[in-house]
C-alpha cells in the first residue's frame, strides 16, 4: 500500500511540475541576424524590467528578473526582433 501511495504522489509531482519545464518556441534565425546581447539587455531594461539572469535558451533570449510592479518574471524573447514569445509572472 505504501508503494502505491508513493507512486501516485510521485506521478502527481511530475504532472504539477510539467508547465515549468515547457520552453518557448522561438523562430530560428542565423546567429548573425540575432540582436546583440548587450543591445537586447539595454532594450529590455528600457521597458522597465530588472534583469537578474540573462541567457540563451534554444533560439530565444530568456530573462529572469522583475517587472515595473516588482513582480518576478521569466520571459522568452525572439532573439532577432526581441518580441516576447512567452511570459510567466509571479502571482
Secondary structure per residue as TSV (DSSP state, phi and psi in degrees):
chain	resnum	aa	ss	phi	psi
A	1	X	-	360.0	-42.8
A	2	X	H	-61.2	-35.7
A	3	X	H	-66.5	-37.6
A	4	X	H	-66.5	-45.1
A	5	X	H	-61.8	-43.2
A	6	X	H	-63.9	-40.5
A	7	X	H	-65.7	-41.8
A	8	X	H	-65.4	-43.5
A	9	X	H	-62.3	-42.6
A	10	X	H	-64.2	-41.7
A	11	X	H	-63.1	-40.1
A	12	X	H	-65.7	-39.3
A	13	X	H	-62.5	-40.2
A	14	X	H	-64.7	-41.6
A	15	X	H	-68.1	-42.1
A	16	X	H	-65.6	-35.8
A	17	X	H	-84.4	-7.9
A	18	X	H	-57.0	-45.6
A	19	X	H	-58.0	-32.9
A	20	X	H	-68.0	-21.5
A	21	X	H	-89.6	-11.3
A	22	X	-	-69.3	130.0
A	23	X	-	-97.4	164.7
A	24	X	-	-82.1	155.4
A	25	X	-	-109.8	86.0
A	26	X	-	-87.9	145.5
A	27	X	-	-65.0	141.1
A	28	X	-	-86.6	123.9
A	29	X	-	-123.0	156.0
A	30	X	-	-60.1	142.6
A	31	X	G	-55.1	-29.1
A	32	X	G	-65.3	-19.7
A	33	X	G	-94.1	-8.5
A	34	X	S	-68.5	146.6
A	35	X	-	-65.6	140.5
A	36	X	-	-60.2	142.0
A	37	X	H	-57.0	-43.6
A	38	X	H	-61.5	-41.0
A	39	X	H	-68.2	-40.2
A	40	X	H	-61.3	-45.6
A	41	X	H	-60.1	-44.7
A	42	X	H	-62.7	-42.8
A	43	X	H	-67.1	-39.9
A	44	X	H	-64.1	-44.5
A	45	X	H	-65.6	-33.3
A	46	X	H	-66.2	-22.6
A	47	X	T	-81.4	-2.3
A	48	X	T	103.5	5.9
A	49	X	-	-88.7	145.9
A	50	X	E	-104.6	124.6
A	51	X	E	-97.0	121.7
A	52	X	E	-92.0	-38.2
A	53	X	E	-144.5	133.6
A	54	X	E	-125.6	129.0
A	55	X	E	-151.6	165.6
A	56	X	E	-94.7	128.2
A	57	X	E	-127.9	101.0
A	58	X	T	66.1	-118.2
A	59	X	T	-101.5	14.0
A	60	X	E	-115.5	156.2
A	61	X	E	-93.5	136.8
A	62	X	E	-126.0	136.7
A	63	X	E	-123.7	150.3
A	64	X	E	-118.4	133.9
A	65	X	E	178.1	-147.1
A	66	X	E	-133.5	147.6
A	67	X	-	-89.7	-175.5
A	68	X	T	-58.3	-32.0
A	69	X	T	-81.5	-2.3
A	70	X	S	85.8	6.2
A	71	X	-	-84.5	145.5
A	72	X	E	-66.8	139.6
A	73	X	E	-134.8	152.9
A	74	X	E	-130.4	118.9
A	75	X	E	-132.1	135.4
A	76	X	E	-103.6	131.7
A	77	X	E	-118.3	144.9
A	78	X	E	-61.5	127.4
A	79	X	T	-70.6	-17.8
A	80	X	T	-95.9	-47.2
A	81	X	T	-98.3	-16.9
A	82	X	-	64.8	20.5
A	83	X	-	-70.8	137.9
A	84	X	E	-67.0	133.1
A	85	X	E	-104.4	-37.4
A	86	X	E	-150.9	136.0
A	87	X	E	-132.9	133.6
A	88	X	E	-124.1	127.2
A	89	X	E	-120.8	137.2
A	90	X	-	-59.2	138.1
A	91	X	-	-90.1	360.0
